[in-house]
Amino acid sequence: MLFLIPSLIGISLFMLPISYKGEVTIPIAILSGLVQDLLTAYLPAIMTVIIFLTFAGTLLAKLVKPAFIRRSAFFTALFDVPAIWFAARVLGAIFALMTFYQIGPEWVWSENTGGLLLYDLLPVLFSVFLFAGLFLPLLLNFGLLELFGSLLTKVMRPLFRLPGRSSVDCAASWLGDGTIGVLLTSKQYEEGFYTKREAAVIGTTFSVVSITFSLVVISQVDLGSYFVPFYLTVLIAGIVAALICSRIPPLSTKPDTYVTEDAPQLDETIPEGYTPLSWGITQATAKAATNRGIKQFFEQGAKNILDMWMGVAPIVMALGTLALIVAEFTPIFKVAGMPFIPLLELMQVPEAKAASETLVVGFADMFLPSVIGSGIESEMTRFIVACTSVTQLIYMSEVGGLLLGSKIPVSLKDLIIIFLERTIITLPVIVLAAHLIF
């Protein structure tokens, strides 16, 4: 019961698709939406305070080293960060204050740059992190991952070179949100269940865009009636990208070592006398038995929330704002998309030049390609733009910033390369599907 009841509650909260106000969503997303509706007017201010407190705490940890930080492993890990993340937190605090008070150059705080993050994205992350962080132990601590690890190892290992338990990360992303997948993966990596390579592959390949947001994207390009073929195309292209990207650099060259040398290495062998199901249940019940009560559950949840709010929000604000400034006020992304014009023309894509301008801008924000591409006349080209923007996955205003802010071992250079790889791999699959549909 200790394994079964919390795990079923966790599955219900994170993975059970339900219809709510005409949309298919999950309970965590509904709870997050209720908090957003309740605190709409205050969330930008709350996030500004959180980002500034993170900067202040980091400054204290670096200069003053107070006892409450030194004596706590949690606060030390939270505030005493490497120099590059300290710089990002400084930049995030500056951008947040400039945007909230609308001071300094308008290109920093406009509605398409800093304003988009502080008033649109960060309020969503606040509420998602609040409930995802609090209830994440239901997925992590009561044996659910152990059960799926045993059941699905023979699927995930040969296909994606990953442990069976990674299937839960993928399902949580697919039905819920990519941010939940990143958080789940990061926690598993920190606890020694994934190697550096496995964490990097899962974080950049399986933190997929949710069904709900995919519907928003296809509606933005005025092709809502094509949602079923659109999502089938996205799934097929995503699986192809996962099969290939996990086997080529930079992901394939990540070391198969754990976060620390003394981390408990994951053993997926099934002992004699057990089936995958019986061994999974045995491991799951053993894991569930290690829990020490309600107090420990809520303590772990509170630490998760603080870790997400303070560890991730400043990075998203800093890097996301920079990426959106580049996208909005410089021709860099348009120029970067030009090499795709001959490829698109070769694949007989109508309005190839207009389509090329949307292909690289998705690195800044996943919604930008569909906004820019909504003016393209060809339905087939708009379909290709929408599919590609969803399958690229790595966008700095959310998942990219989260990955860099997490403990998952990927660099900005890695993310740029993976983004381009995913674009090049998925584009032919998407164009072929588009030619069959239109």
TORDOFI-69309 format. One record per residue (C-alpha): residue in one letter; x, y, z; residue number from 0. Coordinates in steps of 0.02 Angstrom, whole numbers, always signed. Example, Ala and Ser with C-alpha at 12.3 -4.5 7.8 and 13.67 -1.06 7.14 Angstrom:
2
 resn      x      y      z resi
    A   +615   -225   +390    0
    S   +684    -53   +357    1
END
This chain:
438
 resn      x      y      z resi
    M     +0     +0     +0    0
    L   +144   +118    +40    1
    F   +206    +93   -139    2
    L    +36    +83   -224    3
    I    -65   +227   -152    4
    P    +64   +370   -166    5
    S   +118   +307   -339    6
    L    -61   +304   -403    7
    I    -88   +480   -334    8
    G    +73   +535   -423    9
    I    +18   +457   -588   10
    S   -153   +540   -570   11
    L    -76   +712   -539   12
    F    +63   +708   -669   13
    M     +7   +588   -806   14
    L   -183   +566   -807   15
    P   -255   +663   -955   16
    I   -425   +738   -914   17
    S   -542   +857  -1003   18
    Y   -554  +1027   -919   19
    K   -643  +1177   -995   20
    G   -637  +1097  -1167   21
    E   -450  +1058  -1160   22
    V   -356   +897  -1126   23
    T   -237   +928   -981   24
    I   -172   +852   -817   25
    P   -219   +893   -636   26
    I    -50   +977   -599   27
    A    -80  +1097   -744   28
    I   -257  +1134   -680   29
    L   -192  +1173   -504   30
    S    -55  +1282   -580   31
    G   -184  +1374   -684   32
    L   -293  +1408   -531   33
    V   -144  +1485   -439   34
    Q   -102  +1591   -592   35
    D   -282  +1653   -602   36
    L   -284  +1691   -415   37
    L   -117  +1783   -412   38
    T   -110  +1855   -588   39
    A    -79  +2034   -532   40
    Y    +56  +1986   -407   41
    L   +158  +1850   -493   42
    P   +278  +1964   -590   43
    A   +319  +2054   -426   44
    I   +337  +1888   -334   45
    M   +456  +1820   -466   46
    T   +558  +1982   -462   47
    V   +576  +1963   -273   48
    I   +627  +1779   -290   49
    I   +758  +1820   -422   50
    F   +827  +1965   -318   51
    L   +831  +1859   -158   52
    T   +926  +1724   -254   53
    F  +1055  +1854   -307   54
    A  +1067  +1922   -129   55
    G  +1087  +1747    -56   56
    T  +1223  +1706   -182   57
    L  +1313  +1869   -141   58
    L  +1305  +1826    +45   59
    A  +1370  +1650    +13   60
    K  +1517  +1717    -88   61
    L  +1568  +1866    +20   62
    V  +1502  +1845   +199   63
    K  +1482  +1654   +210   64
    P  +1353  +1660   +352   65
    A  +1333  +1509   +467   66
    F  +1156  +1465   +409   67
    I  +1225  +1435   +234   68
    R  +1388  +1350   +286   69
    R  +1299  +1227   +403   70
    S  +1166  +1176   +276   71
    A  +1213  +1065   +128   72
    F  +1051  +1119    +44   73
    F  +1083  +1308    +59   74
    T  +1266  +1286    +12   75
    A  +1217  +1197   -148   76
    L  +1080  +1326   -181   77
    F  +1183  +1485   -156   78
    D  +1368  +1443   -169   79
    V  +1368  +1418   -358   80
    P  +1511  +1428   -486   81
    A  +1561  +1599   -554   82
    I  +1468  +1579   -720   83
    W  +1302  +1546   -631   84
    F  +1336  +1690   -510   85
    A  +1356  +1803   -663   86
    A  +1193  +1736   -735   87
    R  +1103  +1771   -570   88
    V  +1170  +1949   -569   89
    L  +1111  +1974   -748   90
    G   +942  +1893   -709   91
    A   +916  +2011   -560   92
    I   +961  +2164   -666   93
    F   +845  +2112   -808   94
    A   +702  +2072   -687   95
    L   +714  +2241   -599   96
    M   +730  +2336   -765   97
    T   +579  +2244   -835   98
    F   +469  +2260   -680   99
    Y   +503  +2448   -661  100
    Q   +522  +2477   -849  101
    I   +686  +2569   -829  102
    G   +835  +2574   -946  103
    P   +832  +2530  -1132  104
    E   +661  +2474  -1195  105
    W   +739  +2329  -1293  106
    V   +775  +2245  -1125  107
    W   +600  +2258  -1050  108
    S   +485  +2265  -1203  109
    E   +338  +2145  -1214  110
    N   +433  +2036  -1338  111
    T   +592  +2020  -1233  112
    G   +604  +2038  -1043  113
    G   +417  +2072  -1030  114
    L   +376  +1907  -1116  115
    L   +476  +1814   -984  116
    L   +427  +1910   -827  117
    Y   +242  +1930   -867  118
    D   +204  +1773   -968  119
    L   +329  +1631   -938  120
    L   +393  +1655   -760  121
    P   +217  +1663   -683  122
    V   +183  +1495   -767  123
    L   +346  +1424   -699  124
    F   +306  +1489   -524  125
    S   +143  +1393   -514  126
    V   +206  +1237   -606  127
    F   +358  +1229   -491  128
    L   +249  +1254   -338  129
    F   +146  +1097   -368  130
    A   +273   +995   -467  131
    G   +404  +1022   -332  132
    L   +284   +982   -190  133
    F   +216   +822   -269  134
    L   +372   +762   -362  135
    P   +417   +645   -217  136
    L   +260   +544   -261  137
    L   +346   +495   -424  138
    L   +522   +485   -354  139
    N   +515   +411   -179  140
    F   +382   +276   -174  141
    G   +443   +147   -301  142
    L   +357   +199   -463  143
    L   +522   +224   -556  144
    E   +589    +58   -492  145
    L   +435    -33   -561  146
    F   +444    +50   -733  147
    G   +632    +28   -735  148
    S   +612   -160   -721  149
    L   +466   -171   -844  150
    L   +534    -61   -983  151
    T   +723    -89   -981  152
    K   +709   -207  -1131  153
    V   +623    -68  -1230  154
    M   +722    +87  -1179  155
    R   +897     +7  -1180  156
    P   +903    -59  -1358  157
    L   +807    +87  -1434  158
    F   +877   +238  -1342  159
    R  +1021   +168  -1235  160
    L   +930   +225  -1078  161
    P   +866   +146   -916  162
    G   +685    +87   -912  163
    R   +642   +216   -778  164
    S   +671   +356   -905  165
    S   +503   +309   -982  166
    V   +419   +397   -834  167
    D   +515   +559   -872  168
    C   +454   +549  -1052  169
    A   +272   +516  -1004  170
    A   +273   +659   -878  171
    S   +337   +777  -1013  172
    W   +221   +716  -1149  173
    L    +61   +724  -1047  174
    G   +111   +866   -933  175
    D   +249   +986   -981  176
    G   +430   +982  -1038  177
    T   +482  +1077   -882  178
    I   +419   +934   -772  179
    G   +525   +812   -873  180
    V   +682   +918   -849  181
    L   +651   +933   -661  182
    L   +619   +746   -643  183
    T   +776   +704   -742  184
    S   +884   +826   -644  185
    K   +828   +753   -477  186
    Q   +860   +576   -538  187
    Y  +1034   +625   -600  188
    E  +1078   +710   -435  189
    E  +1026   +553   -340  190
    G  +1140   +443   -447  191
    F  +1011   +349   -550  192
    Y  +1069   +418   -719  193
    T  +1245   +437   -789  194
    K  +1298   +604   -863  195
    R  +1262   +539  -1039  196
    E  +1092   +469   -992  197
    A  +1038   +629   -903  198
    A  +1094   +736  -1051  199
    V  +1001   +624  -1176  200
    I   +840   +619  -1074  201
    G   +843   +807  -1036  202
    T   +870   +860  -1217  203
    T   +772   +722  -1306  204
    F   +624   +673  -1198  205
    S   +576   +840  -1118  206
    V   +445   +852  -1254  207
    V   +314   +987  -1280  208
    S   +147   +945  -1199  209
    I     -9   +899  -1299  210
    T    -95  +1057  -1235  211
    F    +40  +1177  -1295  212
    S    +54  +1083  -1461  213
    L   -130  +1124  -1489  214
    V    -92  +1309  -1456  215
    V    +48  +1305  -1587  216
    I    -56  +1224  -1725  217
    S   -200  +1344  -1687  218
    Q    -80  +1493  -1701  219
    V    -44  +1447  -1884  220
    D   -233  +1427  -1914  221
    L   -226  +1239  -1944  222
    G   -318  +1177  -1790  223
    S   -419  +1053  -1894  224
    Y   -255   +963  -1937  225
    F   -211   +928  -1755  226
    V   -214   +737  -1769  227
    P    -98   +723  -1921  228
    F     +7   +864  -1847  229
    Y    +33   +774  -1681  230
    L    +65   +605  -1765  231
    T   +198   +690  -1872  232
    V   +276   +768  -1717  233
    L   +281   +599  -1628  234
    I   +360   +507  -1775  235
    A   +489   +646  -1805  236
    G   +526   +653  -1617  237
    I   +557   +465  -1608  238
    V   +673   +473  -1760  239
    A   +769   +617  -1679  240
    A   +782   +521  -1514  241
    L   +849   +366  -1601  242
    I   +983   +465  -1695  243
    C  +1031   +605  -1575  244
    S  +1068   +484  -1433  245
    R  +1197   +399  -1545  246
    I  +1293   +550  -1613  247
    P  +1398   +689  -1530  248
    P  +1382   +787  -1421  249
    L  +1265   +669  -1327  250
    S  +1355   +507  -1372  251
    T  +1522   +577  -1309  252
    K  +1458   +619  -1134  253
    P  +1543   +506  -1006  254
    D  +1445   +359   -933  255
    T  +1495   +411   -758  256
    Y  +1385   +462   -612  257
    V  +1371   +631   -526  258
    T  +1486   +570   -387  259
    E  +1599   +419   -375  260
    D  +1503   +349   -226  261
    A  +1333   +366   -312  262
    P  +1232   +204   -308  263
    Q  +1255   +137   -485  264
    L  +1093    +75   -562  265
    D  +1087   -115   -583  266
    E   +952   -168   -705  267
    T   +984   -356   -705  268
    I   +836   -463   -653  269
    P   +887   -601   -529  270
    E   +845   -783   -560  271
    G   +671   -834   -506  272
    Y   +596   -662   -542  273
    T   +497   -594   -689  274
    P   +517   -409   -738  275
    L   +350   -374   -650  276
    S   +387   -468   -489  277
    W   +563   -395   -476  278
    G   +494   -221   -511  279
    I   +365   -239   -372  280
    T   +499   -306   -253  281
    Q   +611   -156   -287  282
    A   +465    -35   -280  283
    T   +404    -94   -109  284
    A   +583    -89    -41  285
    K   +600    +92   -102  286
    A   +431   +141    -28  287
    A   +482    +68   +141  288
    T   +625   +195   +156  289
    N   +503   +339   +178  290
    R   +494   +408   +354  291
    G   +327   +496   +359  292
    I   +228   +650   +309  293
    K   +353   +775   +382  294
    Q   +496   +708   +274  295
    F   +381   +712   +120  296
    F   +338   +897   +142  297
    E   +518   +944   +188  298
    Q   +578   +863    +27  299
    G   +438   +950    -71  300
    A   +481  +1121     +4  301
    K   +665  +1098    -41  302
    N   +616  +1050   -218  303
    I   +511  +1208   -235  304
    L   +650  +1323   -173  305
    D   +777  +1234   -281  306
    M   +667  +1259   -435  307
    W   +617  +1438   -400  308
    M   +790  +1501   -351  309
    G   +896  +1385   -456  310
    V   +802  +1404   -619  311
    A   +707  +1570   -627  312
    P   +861  +1686   -630  313
    I   +943  +1581   -768  314
    V   +785  +1582   -873  315
    M   +768  +1771   -850  316
    A   +950  +1805   -895  317
    L   +975  +1686  -1042  318
    G   +797  +1697  -1107  319
    T   +801  +1887  -1113  320
    L   +969  +1887  -1204  321
    A   +905  +1760  -1332  322
    L   +744  +1857  -1362  323
    I   +840  +2022  -1382  324
    V   +947  +1938  -1516  325
    A   +791  +1868  -1602  326
    E   +692  +2030  -1594  327
    F   +822  +2166  -1630  328
    T   +958  +2084  -1734  329
    P   +957  +1991  -1902  330
    I  +1063  +1848  -1830  331
    F   +925  +1716  -1833  332
    K   +867  +1767  -2008  333
    V  +1045  +1755  -2073  334
    A  +1070  +1588  -1983  335
    G   +915  +1521  -2071  336
    M   +976  +1564  -2247  337
    P  +1076  +1401  -2271  338
    F   +911  +1307  -2256  339
    I   +837  +1392  -2411  340
    P   +920  +1274  -2539  341
    L   +870  +1123  -2432  342
    L   +689  +1181  -2421  343
    E   +685  +1217  -2609  344
    L   +759  +1044  -2644  345
    M   +618   +967  -2541  346
    Q   +492  +1072  -2641  347
    V   +429  +1173  -2493  348
    P   +326  +1326  -2550  349
    E   +387  +1497  -2489  350
    A   +556  +1424  -2441  351
    K   +633  +1593  -2395  352
    A   +492  +1637  -2274  353
    A   +502  +1463  -2197  354
    S   +692  +1474  -2175  355
    E   +671  +1630  -2066  356
    T   +570  +1528  -1941  357
    L   +686  +1378  -1926  358
    V   +823  +1450  -1815  359
    V   +723  +1580  -1718  360
    G   +645  +1436  -1619  361
    F   +806  +1426  -1520  362
    A   +754  +1587  -1432  363
    D   +573  +1539  -1401  364
    M   +467  +1394  -1465  365
    F   +316  +1504  -1499  366
    L   +410  +1629  -1611  367
    P   +414  +1519  -1769  368
    S   +225  +1496  -1768  369
    V   +199  +1683  -1736  370
    I   +315  +1731  -1880  371
    G   +252  +1588  -1991  372
    S    +67  +1629  -1966  373
    G    +81  +1755  -2108  374
    I   +141  +1625  -2236  375
    E     +7  +1591  -2369  376
    S    +44  +1406  -2401  377
    E    -47  +1290  -2280  378
    M    +84  +1156  -2309  379
    T   +226  +1274  -2262  380
    R   +135  +1333  -2106  381
    F   +111  +1150  -2058  382
    I   +298  +1118  -2080  383
    V   +343  +1272  -1976  384
    A   +226  +1218  -1834  385
    C   +290  +1037  -1832  386
    T   +473  +1089  -1837  387
    S   +455  +1216  -1696  388
    V   +382  +1081  -1581  389
    T   +510   +945  -1623  390
    Q   +662  +1060  -1601  391
    L   +631  +1057  -1411  392
    I   +782  +1164  -1361  393
    Y   +722  +1342  -1338  394
    M   +809  +1463  -1220  395
    S   +655  +1548  -1149  396
    E   +605  +1388  -1059  397
    V   +678  +1212  -1081  398
    G   +851  +1275  -1136  399
    G   +862  +1393   -988  400
    L   +799  +1256   -871  401
    L   +929  +1133   -934  402
    L  +1070  +1259   -907  403
    G  +1002  +1304   -735  404
    S   +987  +1121   -684  405
    K  +1125  +1000   -636  406
    I  +1107   +906   -802  407
    P  +1280   +911   -884  408
    V  +1247  +1010  -1044  409
    S  +1328  +1174  -1100  410
    L  +1260  +1315  -1209  411
    K  +1370  +1250  -1352  412
    D  +1293  +1075  -1330  413
    L  +1118  +1147  -1339  414
    I  +1154  +1246  -1498  415
    I  +1225  +1090  -1583  416
    I  +1081   +978  -1524  417
    F   +953  +1108  -1583  418
    L  +1030  +1111  -1758  419
    E  +1043   +920  -1762  420
    R   +860   +902  -1715  421
    T   +811  +1029  -1849  422
    I   +910   +940  -1985  423
    I   +850   +765  -1933  424
    T   +665   +805  -1910  425
    L   +642   +921  -2060  426
    P   +644   +785  -2196  427
    V   +522   +677  -2095  428
    I   +404   +826  -2072  429
    V   +415   +881  -2254  430
    L   +378   +703  -2314  431
    A   +226   +696  -2200  432
    A   +170   +869  -2262  433
    H   +181   +812  -2445  434
    L    +73   +660  -2402  435
    I    -57   +765  -2308  436
    F    -72   +916  -2424  437
END
